[in-house]
Amino acid sequence: MATHGDSGAHWTPLEITAENGGGTAALLATLEELGDGLAPLLCHAKAIVFRNFRITADRLDPALDRLLPNRLAYVHGNSPRTKVSGVGDNVYTSTEYPPEYTISMHNELSYAHTWPSRLAFFCEVQPGGGGATPVLDGALWLRNLDSEIRDAFADGVCYVQNLHDGMGFGKSWQDTFETDDRAAVEEFLDASGAEWTWKADGGIRVTSRRPAIAQHPVTGTEVWFNQADQWHPAGLGDETAAELATLLPEDEIPQNVTFPDGSPIRAEYVRHIQEVGLAGAVDVDWRRGDLLLIDNMLVAHGRRPFTGSRRVLVAMSG
């Protein structure tokens, strides 16, 4: 295998490139060679791209077993995605947002009480054009934010979800929690420290107070770690936010965010956070059969718009 990556001057993911044609056996041999060294390597590199191994979805499962020792279900996730059958446990489409939109930088489930430590993305169908997965050093994101914003978010944020019962905007509570058992949802939310209320229409309102900045448990690095810009109506863009406001009152939109005391987050803060994040990101362009492994605290990710077909799968581990 050949490797290259961060030179020190400008962070980029580490790339491990297959030699002699690649294949699943070659990738498994590479991971076997790394062994217990994969964890410290990922902490140092923050993201690793496995190039030219040319594995296929039907041979993905044993590789994910090595990359993600404890694969998690996408419970409490707010992104539109589908669980994929025939490729192993808890593998999902990475997103089903329309291809013409950029998905801003974020860390998976950073609004939840627990989150995946690692994510693995797999390119099953190479995009026709565009469609890169941008990745961003979370410490750089924090450092590049205006000091006024860092200070404003020092006490964290409050996320509000309105999850419908099967008909409405956004995801239903059944899809979000991967169950139709109300008691299971209540048990999950109680354990998470969230406040919740069942609504007369069968939906549920969930309120969660979370930090905006987090410290990596191994490296001690402080990173920007929240999804305030994605939950705030201003993060949707002016036209979409205005249209949503005509359809639903503010306290009924599928998701929203405030400061912990309930005071509003200024729209210009949201735009600054998104702009700084995307400006500092490094694009990982996809080729069929590539894998991207990231530390979900040290690195944020997003998606560039694309044309043609694109199918990227994702799995995650605790």
JOZITA-V567187 format. One record per helix or strand of 3 or more residues. SS is the DSSP state (H for helix, E for strand). FROM is the first residue (numbers start at 1). TO is the last residue. If there is no record, write none. Layout:
BEGIN
ss->SS from->FROM to->TO
ss->SS from->FROM to->TO
END
This chain:
BEGIN
ss->E from->2 to->4
ss->E from->14 to->17
ss->H from->24 to->34
ss->H from->37 to->45
ss->E from->47 to->51
ss->H from->57 to->59
ss->H from->61 to->67
ss->E from->103 to->106
ss->E from->118 to->125
ss->E from->133 to->137
ss->H from->138 to->144
ss->H from->147 to->152
ss->E from->157 to->164
ss->H from->173 to->177
ss->H from->182 to->192
ss->E from->195 to->198
ss->E from->204 to->210
ss->E from->213 to->215
ss->E from->222 to->224
ss->H from->228 to->231
ss->H from->233 to->236
ss->H from->238 to->247
ss->H from->250 to->252
ss->E from->255 to->258
ss->H from->267 to->280
ss->E from->282 to->284
ss->E from->291 to->295
ss->E from->299 to->303
ss->E from->311 to->317
END
